[in-house]
């Protein structure tokens, strides 16, 4: 059984904790994370007739020039991949398989392992999260937590529980990204902080630095183990656990 907390940080009851009884399998968690990242990619490729819509024809023999197709009324080569201005030789093809296969049983065990890691205090601390010494994991709040509407209210609850320091860590660790990524719409990088697993929409926590909000029916390994490293500091709600037990 797992103890639940109310919005004042006080014990409010107990719920079944079977969701956190998985085995520690960092190898499966890493595989499931890589597969999720690969399968999220969008296939892309060149047009089938790219570089072929041209009037170019070869001049043939007798002109002292290569037999490459050339644009009409000019001498610019086209169509063939080995000429300057020609089509791409081996362009990306949308038929190429870019996803990763993962057995259903492996995916299920990886998900259970990632869930169990969120209840292991040592694993969570090793991942770099900042929480008070008296914090007991997993963090499970009663259904009233999902009724909070203001970000400050959520932050106050986290302070009562003893995990608000992790949000401050993420806020202070925000920095400008190295490399060209900062010129492509992702200038700043924020460390990962608390994950809120809820049963319905919960916009009150979405603006907390480094925090993410995800509904229980959409929860995946890539939420519980960013970068493939299990042990993310996670806060669940009682209705969300009921959804997880049915998955």
C-alpha positions in Angstrom: 0.0 0.0 0.0 1.1 3.6 -0.8 0.2 6.6 1.4 -1.6 9.4 -0.3 -1.2 13.1 0.6 -3.7 16.0 0.6 -3.0 19.5 -0.6 -1.6 20.4 2.8 1.0 17.7 2.6 -0.7 15.6 5.3 -1.6 11.9 5.0 -5.0 11.4 3.5 -5.3 7.6 3.1 -3.8 4.7 1.2 -4.0 3.2 -2.2 -2.8 0.0 -3.9 0.9 0.3 -4.9 1.1 -2.7 -7.3 2.0 -0.3 -10.1 5.4 0.3 -8.5 6.4 -3.4 -8.1 8.3 -3.8 -11.3 11.9 -5.0 -11.5 14.8 -2.6 -12.1 15.7 -3.1 -15.8 17.8 -0.1 -17.0 18.6 -2.0 -20.2 15.0 -2.4 -21.2 14.2 1.2 -20.2 16.9 2.5 -22.5 15.7 0.3 -25.4 12.2 1.4 -25.0 13.2 5.1 -24.9 15.3 4.8 -28.1 12.4 3.0 -29.8 10.0 5.7 -28.7 12.3 8.4 -30.1 12.8 6.6 -33.4 9.1 5.9 -33.9 8.2 9.6 -33.3 10.2 10.6 -36.3 8.3 11.7 -39.4 9.3 9.9 -42.6 10.5 12.2 -45.3 11.9 11.9 -48.8 12.4 13.5 -52.1 9.7 13.7 -54.8 9.8 10.7 -57.1 10.4 12.9 -60.2 12.7 15.5 -58.5 15.3 16.7 -61.0 13.7 14.9 -63.9 11.2 17.6 -65.0 13.6 19.2 -67.5 14.0 19.7 -71.2 17.6 18.4 -71.1 18.7 16.1 -73.9 22.2 14.8 -74.9 23.9 16.5 -77.8 25.2 13.1 -78.9 28.5 12.5 -80.7 30.5 14.8 -82.9 30.6 18.0 -80.8 33.6 17.3 -78.6 31.5 17.3 -75.4 30.4 14.8 -72.9 27.2 12.9 -73.7 25.3 14.3 -70.6 21.8 15.7 -71.0 21.9 19.5 -71.4 19.1 22.1 -71.1 17.6 23.2 -74.4 19.0 26.5 -75.8 22.0 26.2 -73.5 24.8 24.0 -72.4 24.0 23.4 -68.7 23.9 19.8 -67.7 20.8 18.4 -65.9 19.0 15.2 -64.9 22.0 12.9 -64.3 23.4 12.8 -60.7 27.1 12.9 -61.7 26.8 16.4 -63.3 26.8 19.7 -61.6 23.2 20.8 -61.5 21.8 17.3 -61.9 19.5 15.4 -59.6 20.5 14.0 -56.3 22.2 10.6 -56.6 20.7 8.8 -53.5 18.2 11.1 -51.9 16.3 10.2 -48.7 13.4 7.9 -49.4 10.2 7.9 -47.4 10.0 4.1 -47.8 13.1 3.8 -45.6 12.4 2.2 -42.2 13.5 4.6 -39.5 11.5 3.2 -36.6 12.6 0.6 -34.0 10.8 -2.6 -33.3 10.2 -3.6 -29.7 8.4 -6.7 -28.5 5.2 -6.1 -26.6 6.4 -7.9 -23.5 9.6 -5.9 -23.5 7.7 -2.6 -23.8 5.5 -3.6 -21.0 8.3 -4.6 -18.7 10.2 -1.4 -19.5 7.2 0.6 -18.6 6.8 -1.2 -15.3 10.5 -0.8 -14.6 10.3 2.9 -15.2 7.3 3.2 -13.0 9.1 1.3 -10.2 12.1 3.6 -10.5 10.0 6.6 -9.6 9.3 5.0 -6.2 13.0 4.3 -5.5 14.5 7.2 -3.6 18.1 6.3 -4.3 17.5 6.1 -8.0 15.7 9.4 -8.0 18.5 11.1 -6.1 21.2 9.6 -8.4 19.4 11.1 -11.3 20.1 14.6 -9.8 16.7 15.5 -8.3 16.7 17.7 -5.2 14.3 16.6 -2.4 14.2 16.8 1.3 15.5 13.9 3.5 12.0 13.1 4.9 10.3 12.8 1.6 8.8 9.3 1.0 8.4 8.1 -2.5 6.3 7.6 -4.6 4.5 10.9 -4.3 0.7 10.3 -4.6 -1.8 13.0 -4.0 -5.6 12.6 -3.5 -8.1 13.7 -6.2 -8.3 17.2 -4.8 -4.9 18.0 -6.2 -6.3 18.0 -9.7 -8.7 20.8 -8.7 -5.9 23.3 -8.2 -6.1 26.0 -10.8 -3.1 28.3 -10.0 0.6 27.6 -10.4 1.3 29.2 -7.0 -1.1 26.8 -5.4 0.8 23.8 -6.9 4.1 25.3 -5.8 2.8 25.7 -2.2 1.9 22.0 -2.1 5.3 21.1 -3.4 6.9 23.2 -0.6 4.8 21.4 2.0 5.8 18.0 0.7 9.5 18.9 0.4 10.2 18.8 -3.3 9.9 22.5 -4.3 13.8 22.7 -4.3 13.8 20.6 -7.4 11.8 23.2 -9.3 14.2 25.9 -8.2 17.1 23.7 -9.4 15.6 23.5 -12.8 14.9 27.3 -12.9 18.5 28.1 -11.8 19.9 25.6 -14.3 18.3 27.2 -17.3 21.0 28.2 -19.8 21.6 29.1 -23.4 22.0 25.9 -25.5 25.3 25.3 -27.2 25.5 25.0 -31.0 23.1 25.9 -33.8 20.1 24.7 -31.8 19.8 28.2 -30.3 19.1 29.6 -33.8 16.4 27.0 -34.5 13.7 27.9 -32.0 15.2 26.2 -28.9 17.6 28.8 -27.6 17.3 27.8 -23.9 17.8 24.4 -22.2 16.0 23.7 -18.9 16.9 20.7 -16.7 14.2 18.1 -16.2 12.2 18.5 -13.0 8.9 17.0 -11.7 6.6 15.0 -13.8 2.9 15.3 -12.9 0.8 12.2 -13.9 -2.9 13.1 -13.7 -6.2 11.7 -15.0 -7.4 14.8 -16.8 -6.1 18.1 -18.0 -4.1 20.0 -15.4 -2.8 23.3 -16.7 -1.9 24.6 -13.2 1.6 23.0 -13.3 2.5 23.4 -17.0 4.5 26.6 -16.4 6.7 25.3 -13.6 10.3 25.2 -14.9 11.4 21.8 -16.1 8.0 20.2 -15.1 5.8 18.2 -17.4 2.1 17.2 -17.1 0.9 14.1 -18.8 -2.4 12.1 -18.5 -2.1 8.6 -17.2 -3.5 7.0 -20.4 -0.8 8.7 -22.5 2.1 8.0 -20.1 5.2 6.4 -21.6 8.8 5.5 -20.9 10.0 8.7 -22.6 8.1 10.7 -19.9 9.3 8.6 -16.9 12.9 8.2 -18.1 14.0 11.2 -20.2 17.2 10.4 -22.0 16.7 6.8 -21.2 17.7 7.2 -17.6 15.0 6.0 -15.2 14.2 7.6 -11.8 12.5 10.9 -12.7 10.9 12.6 -9.7 7.2 12.0 -10.4 4.0 13.1 -8.6 0.9 11.0 -9.2 -2.7 11.6 -8.3 -5.0 8.9 -7.0 -7.3 8.9 -10.1 -4.2 8.6 -12.3 -3.1 5.5 -10.4 -6.5 3.9 -11.0 -6.0 4.4 -14.8 -2.4 3.0 -14.6 -3.6 -0.2 -12.9 -6.0 -0.8 -15.9 -3.2 -0.5 -18.5 
